[in-house]
Amino acid sequence: MQDETGSVAPARSELTADCSQCFGLCCVALPFAASADFAIDKAAGSPCKNLRTDFGCGIHTELRQRGFNGCTVYDCFGAGQKVSRLTFGGEDWRSGSGDHARLMFDVFRVVRQLQELLWYLTQALELPAARPVHPELRRALDRTEALTRREPEELAGLDVAAVRQDVNVLLLRTSELARAGLGGGRKKERRGADLMGARLRGADLAGANLRGALLIAADLTGADLRGADLIGADLRDTDLTDADLTGVLFLTQPQLNAAKGGAGTRLPASFTRPGHWTP
């Protein structure tokens, strides 16, 4: 995507995990605990027992059946292939010392957050209503992309929280502009709200601010979510059957993968309907 300045934003394909170009970084760098999402405990820096020597997953087609739901709702936003192929030039975490591996894992965790910010900034630049802040969004995107291309030691010491704060100011303004005129109102200001298990069947949430809302196992069957801001909303087991999410703001594929839905759920064109949803 190119704007009037001639600068080109990352393609969505560059902001989506390509496991074939990664050294299984999420399967090693990240920890998880035995729970409803993971069948086993695993410490950070320790390879998952299902990771093959070629960095593929030995149970990829059976993750949900084998108790690894958490893996199916994770996406690194393209950080895995960028760190593997660009930052470390194709040198995997097994090829050097323990310090080399630890640095690679630290860098992966940082770049994953930066890539997520790039995803949101790219979405924001696609919104005509946000045109007043497009120049600022473009500068923020260029700065963030440049950060992802720094040397490993620089990335490992980066203050990601400060970067996120600066970007969040722009995303908030973008959200306000995009939701203006959608009838949000005070009743739809549910930022950070605890809506766990809430009965919101058929609710009019068009233009609602649901940033960071806890919507675990909420019933949103047939709800109108057009233009709602869902950045950071927890959609684990949220029922989106027949809900309308067209034009929704700052949605990610992992959020959809964590939710429930069906053939009648209306999604933005750029998203993939999860395979475990009801046909």
N, C-alpha and C positions, 0 to 999 in steps of 0.2 A: 504494500500500500504506500503510495507516494502523496505527500501533501504539497501545498503551494511553494514550500521552500526547496523542494527537490529532494528532501531527505526521505529515506525509505524505512518504514517500520518493519520489525521482524514479521515474517510470515507466520500464520498460526501453526503451520507444520513445524516451525523452529521452536515453538513454545509448547510442544507436546512431546511426551517421552517417546524416544525411539530406542527400545531396549537392544536392538540388534547392533547399535553403535555405542553401547555402554558396557562398562566392565562390572555390571551387577552392583553398582554402588549403593543403591537403596537396600539391597539384600545383605549388605555388610555394614555400612556406616551407621544405619539406624537401629535403635533398640526396640524391642516389643515384649510385652508381657502376656502370659497365657490368659486368655479372656474369650469373650464372645467373638472377638476379631482375629485372635491368633491362637493356634492350637498349642503353642509352646512358648517358653521364655527364650529370649535371645539378647545378649549384651551388645551394646554399640561396639563396632569394630570387629565383631565376630561373624563369620559367614553363616547365613541361614543353612540349615542342613539340606534344604532342597535346591541349593545353588549348585549347578553343574560346573565342571571344569572349563566349559566353553562360555561361562557366565550366563547361561540360560537357566530358566526355572524348570525343575524336573516335574512339577505338578501344575504347570501353568493352566492347563485346560480343566483342572479339577480343584482349583483353589477354594471355591466356596464349599464344595463337598468335603474337602479335607480340613475345614476349619480355619482357613486363612482369608476370611472376608476382608480384613484390613488391607491386604495386598491389592484387592480388586478395586478399592476406592482411593488408591494413592496414585498421584501423578507428579513427577518432578518438574513439569513444565519445560522439559528439554534440558534441564541442568545436567543430567547424566551423560548425554552424548557430548555436551559442550565441555564439561570438565575432562571427560575421557579423551576426546579427540583434539580439543583446542588447548585447554589449559595445560594438560600434561602430555600433549603431543603423541597420544597413542600408547603411552607407557602405563601399564596397569599397576594396580596396588600390590600385586604379588612379585613384581620385578625388581623391587628395591628393598631398602631397609624398613624396619618398623616405623621409623620416623617419616619415611616417604609415604607409607600407607596412611599414617595418622594425618599427615598434612593433606593428602588427597581427600580423606573423609571430612576433614574440617572445611575444606574449600567447597566440597559438594553441598554441605549444609548451608553455607553462605550463598552460593550461586543459586541454589533452589529457591531461596527467598527472593533474590533479585529477579529471577525468571518469572516468578509469580507476579511481581510488580509490573514487569513488562507485559504480561498477559492483560492486567487491568488497564494499563496505559494504552495498549493497543485497542482494547474495547472502547475506551473513552474517546479515542480519536476517530472512531467510526460513528460517533453520535453527532448528527447535525446540530442538535440542540446545544451541544457543548462547544460550538464554534468560538464563542468569546474567549474560551480558555485553551483553544487548540495550540496557539503558539507556546504557552507555558507547558502544556502536556507534551508537546514535541521536544522541548528542551529537556524535560524530565526524562523522557524516554531515551533520548540520546545519551544523557549523563548515565543513566542506569545501564544501558547497553555497554557503554565504555567501561563501567565498573566490572562487568562480567568478564572482560577481556584483560584484566590486570594479571600480574604475576601471582603465582600461588601464595607466596608469603604475604603479599599485600592483601589478597582476598581473605586469608585466614584471620587477619587482624582488623578487618573492616567493621565499622560500627553500623551494622545493618539496621538497628533500631532507629537511628537518626535518619537514614535514607528512607525508611518506611514512613516516618513521621512527615517528612517533607512531601512525599508522594501522596500521602493520605489527605493532606490539605487540599490538593488539586482534585482528588477523587471525590471528596465531599462536595466541592463546588460543582463538579461535573454532575453528580447525583442530583443536586438541587435544581440545576438547569434542566436536566433531562426529565425530572418528575414534575416540573412546574406545569400546571394546567391539567394534570391527571386526577385532580380531586383528592390529593393525599390527605391534607387536613390533619388536625391534632390527633384524631382517633387512629390515624394510620402511622403515627410516629411510634414505632415499636422497636427502636434501636436497642439491642441488648436485652430484649424482653425474654422472660422465662415462659415459653409457650410449649413446654414439654408435655406431650399428650393432649394438647389443646384440641377442642372440637371446632374446627373452622371450615366444615363442609360448606361449599358454595359461598364462602366469604368473599366480599368485595375488597380485595387488597391491591387493586390497581394503583400504582404510584406509591405504594407503602414503603416506609423506611424500615427494613428488617435487617439492617446491618448488625451482624453478630448475634442475632436472635437465636435462642435455643428452641429448635423446632423438632427435637427428637420425638419420633412416633406421633407427631401431630397429624390430625386428619384434615388434609387440604383437598379432599376429593371435590372436584368441580370448582375449585376456587379460582378467582380472577387475579392473577399475579402479573398482569401486563405492566411493564414499566416499573416493577418493584425493585428495590435495591436489596440484593441478597449477598452482598460481600461479607464473607466470614460467617454466614448463617449456617448453623449445624442442622443438616437435613438427613441425618441418620434415621432410617426407617420412617421418614415422613411420607405419608400417602399422597402422591400427586396424581392419582388416577383422574383422568378427565380434566385436570387443571390446565389453565392457559398461562404458559410462561413466555409467550411471544413478546419480544421487546424487553425482557427482564434485564436488569443491570448487574454486571459483574458476577455472573454465574460462572462456575467452573465445571468441567466434566466430572472431577471427583465428587462434587456435591451431588450431581445427578446419580452417579453410580452408587452413592450411599442411600439414596431414596428409593421408594417404591413408585411404580407407575404402570402405565399400560398403553395400549394402542391409541387411546383417546387423549393422551396427554399431549398438549401442543407445545412444541419446543422451538427455540430459535433455529434457523436453518443450519447453523454451523456446528450444532451439537449432535452427538451420536446417541441414539436411544439404547440404553443399557440392555444387554442380552438377557439379564435375569428378570426384566420387567414382564408383566403378564402380557401375552400376545394379544 
